[in-house]
Each structure stands twice: as C-alpha cells, then as structure tokens.
Amino acid sequence: MQLLKFITCGSVDDGKSTLIGHMLYDAKLIFADQQRALELDSKVGSADGKIDYALLLDGLMAEREQGITIDVAFRYFSTKNRSFIVADTPGHEEYTRNMAVGASFADLAVILVDASKGLLVQTKRHTRICALMGIRHLVFAINKMDKVDYDSDKFYQIRKDIRVMMADFEYDSLAIIPVSAKKGDNVTKKSANMAWYRGLSLLDHLERIDTEKTEDRNEGFVLPIQRVCRPNQDFRGFEGEVAHGEIKIGDEVEVLPSGQKANVSSILIAGRQEEVTSKGHPSTICLDKEIDISRGCVMVRDFELHTGSEFVADLLWMDEKNLVEGRNYFLKLGTFTCPATVSSINYLVDVNSGEHREAESLSKNSLASCDIMAGAPLVFSEFDTSRKLGSFILIDRITYSTAACGVIRMAKKDQRNLTYHRMDINRNLREEALNQKALTLWFTGLSGAGKSTVANALEARLFALGKHTMLLDGDNVRLGLNKNLGFTEADRSENIRRIAEVSKLLNDAGIMVISSFISPMVSDRRNAHEIIGDSFLEVYISTSLEECERRDVKGLYKKAKSGEISNFTGISSPYEVPEHPDISIDTQDKTVEESVNMIMEKLKETGYI
C-alpha cells in the first residue's frame, strides 16, 4: 500500500499534537531516548506531571510556553502495515497560513473537534481549506470524549452536524471517530469506554484507507522545466521532476507554450542513463533537435493543458494587507513566475455557511473566488486535473512574502483564443518618423504639491523643442475615461492601471507622455512601471503635507478634515513615499522653472532629448 501523507487540523486546543503524540507513543514508534526525554519534559510542563504527548511534536520554545502549535511539525513513521508522513498544523486563526502549507501536501486530513464544544468557526475554516487544497479523504476525530463522560448522544449530535456541513463538499471518503487523545481511547486500538462505537480505531483506519487520486491514473506525461543544463556545447538537457505519467526514449513530446515538438533522445536520472522515467523522479531529458526551451516551459505528451493568461481561481488570502481588485503581484505556478493582477473578486465565501457574498476587498484568512490575469502566457490546468499545474501562490512585490495561495477552477474561455498581433508599423518606426524617443514621465505626490503646474510647464518646454507630447492629468482623466471610478482602494488601483495602459499605447505611438496623478500606493506605481516598461521615469514632487495644506489650492484639505471628503490622501488615506524615484523635487524651495530644468537635465542625461 502507498505512503499516506496526512495532516491534523482543527480549532486551537482541540488536541491535535496530543493525538499524534499519543499515537506514536502507544504504537511504540519513538526511540527509547525520545520516550525518556518526553517523560522528563512532561514533569516540568503543564500536564500535572503526567505524560504530555503534545511535546513530541511541539518543538518550538514558544509552543511549549503557550501550549499551542505555531508552526507545521512533520513526523515520519511506519507501522508494519504502512508508512506515514504527518503534518501537525496549528489551530490558531493567526497561523491559518501555516495550516494551509501543511494541507497543500496531504492526501488525507484528520480534523479534530472538541466534544465539549462542537463545530467551531476555525474547524469549518480548516475544512474549507482542506477542500480548497484538494483533500478528498477526511477523518473527523471527535476528541476529549472523556470530558463528556463518553456520552454517545453527544457524539451522535456532533456527527449529525458534520454530515450537514459536509453536504456542501465533494469528498471520496468520510470517517467520524470518537477519541480521547489524552487517555488514548480509539487512537491505536478500540476503547472499552465506548463499546457503542463499532467502527475502526484511528490508526486502523489510516492503515487501511486508499487515497490514490484520479490524476495519478492519468496516462499522459507532464514535466515542468526547472532548469536548462548546458555544461558544454555537446550537451543540452532539460531538468525537472516528472509531475504525471512516464516517458521513454523515442517518444515524441510537445513543449508548451510554444507548441514545438521533438523526440526524446536520452534520459538521465541522478546522472545515470535510463530508458524510461516516471512520476516523482527528478530527471534530465535530452531531445533530438534544438528548440527554444527555458525555465517555466512544460514538456507534455497526451495530457491536455491550457495555454493562456486568464483564469478563475479560488484563493485563500494570507496577507495582513487587504486584497483589492487591480492590485499587482508575482504569480508562481509550477516553475514559472510572472507578474499578475487580481482583476476581479467574484465572491467571498462565508466560512460558517458557505454562502457566496459580494466583496470589494479580502481580509486575512478570507476564502474567495477571483479572476486572475497574468502578465505572460501560462501553461496551466484545472486543479482537479493536475495539482502541480493547477495550484499557485501570489507573492507581494514589495515584501516578497506569500500573499495568497490558490487553485485554478477554469480557464477564461472568452480570452483563450485572443492573440496579440504585431503590426508592420511598430514603435521604432513611429519614433523615427517623429524624431524622438517615447517615454512616460510619471508625476506622483500629494494633492497641492505642484504636480500639474510643473507637468504643464514641462510640456510647454518640450513642445517648444518640437517634441510630440501628451499630458494626462488626474482630474481630466476622471472626467472622461475613468468617470465610472470612485475613490475606494480598488477604484484607485484600477484608475492607475488604466492610465498606465493608455500611457503605454501612447508610447507605442511614439508620443512622450506626462502622467500627473497622486498614485499614493507603491504597489500601484510599480504595476504602472511594469505595464509601461523601461521607458518609465518616476518624478516625485516631494512637497510636504504641511505646505500642501497651507496652499490648499482646491480647498480639498479643509473639506477632508471636516469630513466632507472621505479617503483623501494625506488625511484619511495614506501616501506611500517612492522608494527610489528617478527625480525628486520639492516645490517649496524651487520655482517652476527650476523644477522643469531639473527634469530636462535628467532627460538629457538619459538620452530622451
């Protein structure tokens, strides 16, 4: 029987670590020195001198001090019937992201429920995360039965609640077992205290369950390319771990997203020549002809995958900072990483009821359905077809922390057949015709800092030099192109995204663009830079908030302070100072002419004039 990878999860203090610790102890799956250390540690712990089985898994000092699990603890063990890898995951809401990490590797989940409390919000959240991560085999361990005097009615009521909850989920197997992790009832063997329960003990169930996935039976071959190996001119191999199926020498493979085909000329595993390789083996594949392959490409045979840039996904949001539509992140799927945008939040999932609700943003630990738009063609699959190419993470572009994990539900079919067409008349030809190099000067700063004034004077100077320009001003654009947008965080992000796309189109026409917008968020400006490309110069008008309030050209600061205007940058909404602007100008101590001169010097230095 195959290796079983499973997790323990549930609400805080439901006894997850104690359950696994007791299982290892009773089944004699720990070494003598570990047993002795456990007995000694328990004497100074919080178990009144009795053995504290949780200490076998709670290894961090903070975990032992607080009596809760914080990080994921992996244990490897074997019985005479099976081998196991268990991930003991934290139950506290603050560490939900750690629980999701454990769930991402597992085939089965043991979800603990405190018999004295019943189903809690975090229990339901963990159940939904298990479903999100593709776990189709579930065991609900109704723990602390000793605290309710092994009451069968209490167990049956909780079992009924579980079955009602599970009606919303797809699963392949469901077991509900009454246990006492502390006393050992029904953990490794049947308990005499619960003669009314006629099922298997937890360990017996884990030894017998078959968790082979449908995707494991798929005969097609998939290899995400992790590295191109080129030690010399005579050897070029493509390395990665086989995600599905098998391949042998002589087989024809297709490389996505390019669609080029070639035959396998040789296979190496750990430096040895082999005739065939299969799922789970890190392999080096050589082909019989030279084709363009790089990290992130996928080698495939007889396996249907999508190539595109838009899909619908279920997300678990992990970041402290709320997710809003239009915000840009790095997306990592398989071995490929590229910029991506959450283009829309379709609905938020209520953790308790499973009800779908409208949402403009997502807070930490929220579950939602979203549309994702990648900045480059992706090779992907629905999660139910391939866990490897149907799951991804979103990475914050500033902190590089994991902001979300997600699974792909379907490709955006209305976008799959769209192709970017390259025209005969391109940007280079237009620039030559206009005798200039196109760029975007992106002005950012507080309201009243002097952005529009300096931008207007700069355009006049460039126009006098015979340059073809276009000034995009915040108020003017909101009166036309973006008049349907408000001033929520999501609308502001979308406002900047649209302006960046317009700026890029004008640059492609050979035009020099001056974009003047508050654009308060670093991530939005970075997204604009990503859209526009290298011909982007950030001009920070760094005039202080105090000076901007003193000027109050439009009377907006007065209205914001009186509550007439909400979400006003600098008062009720933050402004994130640029990290490394190309030009920084404080108009408090510089005239308009001096400010324009600074920008002109930068344009000469960079070769734009």
URJOGI-V926574 format. One record per residue. N is the residue number from 1. PSI is psi in whole degrees, 0 to 359 (NA if undefined). Layout:
# URJOGI-V926574
N PSI
N PSI
This chain:
# URJOGI-V926574
1 148
2 163
3 137
4 121
5 119
6 163
7 159
8 135
9 180
10 189
11 166
12 140
13 27
14 352
15 28
16 309
17 322
18 319
19 309
20 320
21 317
22 322
23 314
24 320
25 311
26 326
27 5
28 48
29 20
30 156
31 163
32 319
33 328
34 320
35 317
36 318
37 321
38 316
39 321
40 315
41 326
42 332
43 335
44 12
45 209
46 26
47 24
48 37
49 347
50 165
51 126
52 94
53 336
54 335
55 341
56 334
57 329
58 92
59 338
60 145
61 318
62 327
63 318
64 325
65 318
66 342
67 24
68 159
69 133
70 311
71 170
72 129
73 120
74 136
75 139
76 128
77 163
78 142
79 182
80 345
81 340
82 158
83 148
84 149
85 122
86 139
87 111
88 113
89 154
90 151
91 342
92 140
93 327
94 334
95 28
96 323
97 325
98 323
99 319
100 324
101 315
102 320
103 334
104 341
105 351
106 154
107 339
108 148
109 132
110 108
111 119
112 143
113 129
114 119
115 334
116 348
117 333
118 199
119 127
120 169
121 316
122 329
123 316
124 321
125 316
126 324
127 318
128 324
129 321
130 317
131 318
132 320
133 5
134 15
135 121
136 3
137 118
138 139
139 121
140 115
141 108
142 98
143 167
144 37
145 335
146 331
147 338
148 24
149 35
150 40
151 116
152 324
153 321
154 317
155 314
156 325
157 316
158 321
159 319
160 316
161 321
162 315
163 324
164 315
165 318
166 353
167 339
168 354
169 154
170 133
171 158
172 329
173 147
174 122
175 140
176 113
177 126
178 130
179 165
180 104
181 326
182 317
183 340
184 7
185 127
186 22
187 302
188 341
189 162
190 145
191 136
192 342
193 346
194 62
195 338
196 343
197 124
198 6
199 192
200 159
201 167
202 312
203 320
204 319
205 316
206 328
207 335
208 338
209 139
210 117
211 20
212 131
213 157
214 320
215 332
216 340
217 354
218 130
219 350
220 163
221 135
222 130
223 104
224 127
225 121
226 328
227 143
228 121
229 116
230 73
231 334
232 178
233 344
234 356
235 132
236 107
237 158
238 118
239 148
240 172
241 129
242 122
243 329
244 147
245 202
246 163
247 148
248 165
249 135
250 342
251 146
252 136
253 155
254 141
255 123
256 145
257 358
258 329
259 6
260 152
261 151
262 170
263 148
264 123
265 331
266 157
267 131
268 134
269 117
270 38
271 357
272 138
273 131
274 159
275 335
276 152
277 157
278 179
279 136
280 351
281 123
282 122
283 156
284 120
285 130
286 144
287 163
288 359
289 159
290 119
291 160
292 111
293 137
294 174
295 134
296 340
297 162
298 127
299 128
300 151
301 124
302 43
303 122
304 120
305 158
306 146
307 115
308 187
309 1
310 139
311 165
312 133
313 154
314 131
315 143
316 112
317 127
318 349
319 151
320 327
321 133
322 148
323 132
324 154
325 140
326 351
327 143
328 141
329 173
330 136
331 128
332 116
333 119
334 237
335 7
336 137
337 135
338 164
339 150
340 157
341 137
342 99
343 332
344 149
345 111
346 312
347 157
348 139
349 121
350 124
351 324
352 309
353 343
354 3
355 144
356 128
357 149
358 146
359 141
360 343
361 166
362 133
363 172
364 137
365 12
366 148
367 133
368 162
369 131
370 156
371 130
372 134
373 115
374 154
375 5
376 158
377 133
378 152
379 116
380 174
381 161
382 145
383 325
384 339
385 320
386 117
387 328
388 314
389 12
390 6
391 154
392 171
393 153
394 134
395 130
396 131
397 345
398 309
399 343
400 22
401 156
402 119
403 331
404 155
405 151
406 163
407 142
408 127
409 322
410 156
411 151
412 97
413 329
414 352
415 347
416 334
417 7
418 138
419 136
420 123
421 126
422 126
423 160
424 321
425 108
426 185
427 317
428 318
429 321
430 320
431 319
432 320
433 325
434 353
435 50
436 164
437 127
438 147
439 171
440 122
441 112
442 105
443 128
444 150
445 172
446 160
447 131
448 2
449 337
450 15
451 306
452 321
453 312
454 318
455 318
456 317
457 323
458 316
459 321
460 320
461 314
462 320
463 323
464 335
465 1
466 15
467 146
468 116
469 167
470 124
471 120
472 112
473 144
474 307
475 317
476 318
477 322
478 340
479 349
480 266
481 317
482 29
483 346
484 2
485 142
486 214
487 23
488 167
489 319
490 317
491 324
492 319
493 318
494 323
495 312
496 322
497 315
498 318
499 321
500 319
501 320
502 318
503 319
504 317
505 318
506 322
507 319
508 336
509 1
510 7
511 144
512 121
513 136
514 110
515 121
516 102
517 147
518 314
519 72
520 339
521 134
522 318
523 324
524 319
525 323
526 322
527 318
528 318
529 318
530 318
531 314
532 324
533 204
534 335
535 55
536 124
537 126
538 123
539 111
540 113
541 99
542 18
543 135
544 158
545 320
546 317
547 320
548 320
549 321
550 319
551 308
552 58
553 319
554 3
555 18
556 324
557 320
558 317
559 322
560 319
561 335
562 356
563 4
564 333
565 127
566 164
567 44
568 124
569 131
570 339
571 294
572 3
573 141
574 157
575 122
576 116
577 137
578 141
579 308
580 72
581 151
582 326
583 136
584 126
585 125
586 107
587 357
588 327
589 13
590 141
591 169
592 317
593 317
594 321
595 315
596 320
597 320
598 317
599 319
600 321
601 320
602 321
603 323
604 316
605 323
606 1
607 16
608 339
609 NA
